[in-house]
Amino acid sequence: MDDSVFESRGPFDARYLAFLETIPQLRPRLHRYCARMTGSVMDGEDIVQETLFQAYRKLETFDDTRDLTPWLFRIAHNRCIDLLRRRKVRQQAEATAIQPEVYLPPDPAEPIPPQSIEHLVLALAPRERACVLLKDVFDYSLEEIAALIDSTIGAVKAALSRGRSKLASLPRQPAAPRIRKPESSRLLHLYVERFNLRDWDGIRELATADARLLVADRYTGPLTSAPYFDRYQRSTTPWRMATGTVDGQPVIITLHQHNGQWAPHSIIRAEIEDDRIVRVVDYLHCPWVLAAAASADIDPSWRAAAAV
């Protein structure tokens, strides 16, 4: 292609190229932040996808003299807050966090490693959670944090102080696993059993007629008529499904076989209402989602099923 033709396309192409170059390096960090803000590696990835879609739509109006990274983090942060509002977590947390914004130096006696902070911050109100993550895990400056969360440096200092003090007083123990409803557990096991048997019509029977499918980074549309099952049928990589939990959440775990060994590769989330599947989200093309989880446990019965 003639370089002059490419150059004549204007500044939008430069923004687009910068966007494409930034995303691969930034995406794991963006997902890590969203996962810790929401308390779910899957919700975190959903927010990252929404963030990238929203940013792409607004790219034409973006000031290309600015850095893309804080802009994307700010979009993601706002979407995290929206999700927390929908869960009604923010309302409950902020009720106990309304205090004068006075900066108190954090107690340096027992610093908490960043890896531990990531899995303790759910005990904090959203603003404290964001400030602690951005400062102590992602190493942003106070000025950058204030700009990112649309606040002041004084407010950031106060939230950071409160958050660190609360974290220092927390017991170092894992969160209790979420309680699974018996009917949901039964449905997930049926889904896995039929998937492993390649019984695609049997899987469709478990879903509502208008069930939706999202294959992250690849496809969105109706589940029952999607080419989704055919892709698994023709896959050249040996795979199996198993029920399990990721960070305490019930999920379906996709395992791939390499050199005779089965290993977890990715996650599938099935959303259930009235004992029917209404939505499936497959993170097959986003292996970093599973890698970011603090814990992943596979139902031991899968080995017996795999041997059949």
N, C-alpha and C positions, 0 to 999 in steps of 0.2 A: 504493500500500500504506500502511496505517495505521502511522505511526511507532511507536506504542506496541506494535504486534505485533512489529516489528523489534527494538525494544529489549528485549522480553521474552525474546528467544532466549538471552540470557545472555552470559557472558564469552567463551565459545568463538567466537562470531561476531566479537567484537572482535579476537581473535587471528587468526582466519581473514582478516579484512579487512586487518589489519596485514601478514600474510604476503603477500597478493596485491599490496599496495601496495609492499612492499619488493623483491619478486623482479625486476620489470623493471629497476630501477635497479642492483640488486646483481649480477644474473646475469652481465653481461660481465666484471666484476672477479672473480667467483667462477670463471668459466671460465678466465680468464687465469691465475689461481693454479694451478688443477688441471692445465691444459695444461703449465705450466712445471714443476710437480712431477713429472708423469708423462712428460714429453718428447714428448707427442702431443696435438695439438689435438682429435683424435677421442676418445682415451681421456679427455681432460679433460672433454669434453661428456658422455660416458657417466657419469662420476663426478658431474657436476653434476646430471644427471637422477636418479641414485640418491640423491643428497643431498636434493633437493627432495621426492622420494617418501618418504624416511625421515623428514624433518622434518614433512611433512604428517601422517604417521601418528602422530607424537608430539606434535602441536600441542596436543591437548587437555590434556596434562600440562605444557606449557611455562609457566614463570613470566612472565606478561605485564608484570612490572615490569622485566624485563631487555631488553636490546637484541637484536633478532633477528640482526643481522649477525654478531657474533662467534660466536653459537651455530651458524649455518649454516656459517661458515668452519671451525669446529672439526669438525663432522660431515664436511665435505669433506676436511679435512686427514687425518682418521682413515681415510677411504676411500682416499685417495691412498697412505697408508702400507700399507694392506692390499694394494693393487695391487702396490706395489713389493715387498712380501714374496712375493707370488705369482710375481713375475718373478725372485725370488732376487737382486735387486739390493741390497736392504737388507743381507742377510747378508754379501755381499762388501764392500760399502762400509763397514759398521760395523766390520768386522775391522781396517780401517786407521785408524779414527777413534777407537779407545779410547785416550784420553789423559786425564791429570788435567785437571779442569775449572778451569783457571787462566786468568784474563782477561789477555790480552795486547793492548795497543792496536794497532789496525790501522795499516798503513803508509799514510799519507795522500798519498804522493808522486804516485801516478797513480790518481786515482779513476776507477772504471769507470762509464760511463753506465748508467742503469737498463735501457735497451733492450738493451745488450750483456749485462748480467747475466742477463737472462731466458733468453738462449740459451746461456749458459755453465754454468748451475747444475747441469746433469745430471752434471757431473764431480764433484759433491759428494755426500757421504753425505746421506741423507734429512733428518736433523735440521738439518745445516748448510744444506742447500738451503732448507728451510722458513724458517729464521731469516733468511737473506740475502734471500729473496724478500719476506717480510713486513716486514722493516725497511727495506731499500734500494729496494724497488720499490713496496710498498703503504704504506709510512710508518707502520707500527704502532709503538707504544711497546714498550719492553722488557717492561713489566708486561703489556701486552695479549698479546704473543707468548707469554710464559710461561703465561698462562692458556689460550691457544688450543691450545698443543701439550702442555699438562699437564706443565709443567716449572718450573724456578726461574729467577729473574732471572740468577743466577750462571751457570747452565748455558746460558742463552740467550746471555749475553755471550761465553762460551767458544766456543760453536758459531759465533757470528757472527764472532769473531776468526779461528778456523780457516778458515771458509769464505771470508772476504775475502782471507786470505793465499794460499789455494790459487788463487782466481780471479785474483789479481794475477800469479801465475806461469804462467798458462795462455797458450798461443799463441792469437792472435786469428785463427782460421781455422775455416771451417764444418765441421761433422761430415760424415764420409763417408756417401754414400747407402747405404741398406740393400740387400743383395744380393737380387735377385728370382730365385726358382726358375723355370726355363723353363716348366714346366707351369702354374704360377700365372699367369705373364705371358700365356701362350696363352689360358687360360681367361678372363682379364679382357678380352682383346681380342675374344674370341668373344661375351662378355656385352654389350660395348659395341656391337659390330656388329649383333647381333640386337635390342638395345634401339632403336637408331636406325632399324632396319627395322620396328619395332613387331611383331616376331616373338615374341609372348609365349609361345607354346607352345615355341618354340625355346629361350627362356631357361629355362623350367621343366625342360627336358631337361638343363640344365647343373647343376641343383641336386638334392640328395638329396630323398627323399619327405618327410622331416620337417624340411626347411630352415626357418629362422625369419626373420622380417622385423621390423625395428624402424624405423618412420618416427618419428624423434625428435620428441617433443612431440605426436604424433598417434595412432600405432597400434603395437601389437605383436601378433604372431600368426603363423600359418603363412604361408610365402611363396607356395606354389603356389595357394592358394585366396583370397588377399587381394584386395581391390578396388584394390590398388596400381597394377597396370598400366593398368586402366581410367582411373584418375585422370590418368595421363600421356597416355593416348590422347585424352582430352577437354580437355586443357589448352589454354587460349587463348594462352598465352605461348609463342612459338617456342623450342624447346629442342633441344639435341643433347648426347650423351654423348661423352666422350673419355677415354682412359687417360692417366695422368700420375702425378706424385708430389707429395706434400705433406709438407714437412719430411723428405724422403727416403723416406717411406712410399709404396708403390704404392697408388693409389686410382683411382676413377672420378670424373671431374670433370664436373659438370653445367654447361653453358653456356646462357645466355639471350641472346636477340637483342633489342637495343634500337637503334632508328634505323639499322638495317642493319648494326650491329656486334655481333659475338659477344663475350661476356665471361664469365669464370668466375663462377658464382653460388654453388655449394655442392658438397659432397663426398658420395660414396657409398663405403662400405667393404664389400668382399665378403670373407668369411672362407672359406678353402678348406682342405679336408682330403681326402686321397686323390683328388686331381684332380676333386673335386666341390665345389660351393658349399654350405656348411652354414648360413651366416647372412649376411644383408644388412642394413646399417645405412645409412639414407638421412637426411642432415642437411639436406634441402631447406628445412625451416622454421627452420633455425638458421644463417643466413648468417654470423653472427659467428664460427663455427668456422673457416671458410676465411679470414676477415679476420684472425684471430689467428695464422695460420701465418707462419713466417719466410720460407718459400719455397714456391712452387707452380709446377710446371712441367708443361705439357701436351705430350703426344706430338705432334710436328710433323705426323704423318701425318693428323691429324684434319681439317686444312683440305682436303686432297685428297678425303677421304671426304665432306666437307660439300658440295663442289662437284659431286658426282655427282648 
